[in-house]
Amino acid sequence: MARTQIIGTGSYAPEKVLTNADLEKIVDTTDEWITARTGIRKRRVAAPGEATSDMAVQAARRALEMAGVQPEELGLIVVGTVTPDMPMPSCAAVVQAKLGAKNAFAFDVSAACSGSLYALNVADQFIRTGQVKRALVIGAEMLSRAVNWEDRNTCVLFGDAAGAMVLAPTEDAERGLLSTHLYTDGSFADILCIPGGGTSKPTCEAVLKEKLHTLHMNGREVFKFAVRALADSTHTALKSNGLHVRDVDHVISHQANIRILEAVLQRLELPVEKCWLNLHEYGNTSSASLPMTLDEANRAGRLKQGDVVAMMAIGAGMTWGSAVMRW
Ligand code: ACO
């Protein structure tokens, strides 16, 4: 069976920059607090009128251009997002139309910040079985529209962006996606959630008044969970491929918080230098973060053919996972 290879990457972030100093004017916070606790210095915020699919399309076009693939050649589009343009239809359907990818079937995957890793795993199945020859995987998130801008615990953390990957089969035994390991523990749903606006608490005046339609988080619990889960899943992913941490050339991770990443890398006994970092520039861009980071490392020429790349992500659910590939 053929393996899946990533043949193009792309990313996009809106123009508007929101610095920590800007946030000092909105909530009771300081640049020092945000930088020391999270490593984040800036984030991007979408313009009024800009929707998640617009960011997704920009990232997709860049990835398709790198891959030399026309939109009509795509057989599948999977978008990892929890902030679609609207509840129905999917963001992926909107993206399909905007790209003119008329031969692709398209759907969203809802796994919060793990969304693009989940989407990659889903698309990988279609490529390996031969059902699809070219797939587009996108992580696109506009959490600026989902956070409570009066809550300093959360609004300082997130930014808007999109990242994309074009997948194709390869017969090269030395390259491609080796495996993906995904996990979910729904019993931790309440430590990171948007409780209102769905069927359990439909949007109504009370929901809006209590801001239940915005993101709620128990930061300390998320932190503890993330460190343990990411280190464990990456160990499992490497071991299942007969690899050791010393074989890892690059870590491409969801960028939530520098302290989470440092703690995970310390547990894995991996030097921070192996991990591509951009959270200081963009904040936590949720499902966009993994493909965006991959795109930056790729365009910087850091990834050499055959390099071992360990990918990891964690998000609300809780959902998490790790993948290993040879570039
Ligand atoms: N500015 C100033 N003070 C703040 C801010 C802020 N932006 N936010 C919280 N504080 C205050 C709190 O109110 C608290 O004050 P108190 O002691 O008077 O009650 C104090 O800072 C300490 O709060 P803690 O929660 O103990 O701070 P902690 O060191 O845990 O850092 C943080 C908080 C950064 C949220 C941390 O818990 C964290 O990184 N958690 C992971 C959360 C995360 O990354 N979520 C992203 C989504 S999930 C994902 O992507 C995996």
Residues whose N, C-alpha, C, O or C-beta is under 5 A from the ligand:
A	BS01	ACO	D28 T29 T30 W33 R37 C113 R152 N153 V156 G219 R220 V222 F223 A256 N257 I314 G315
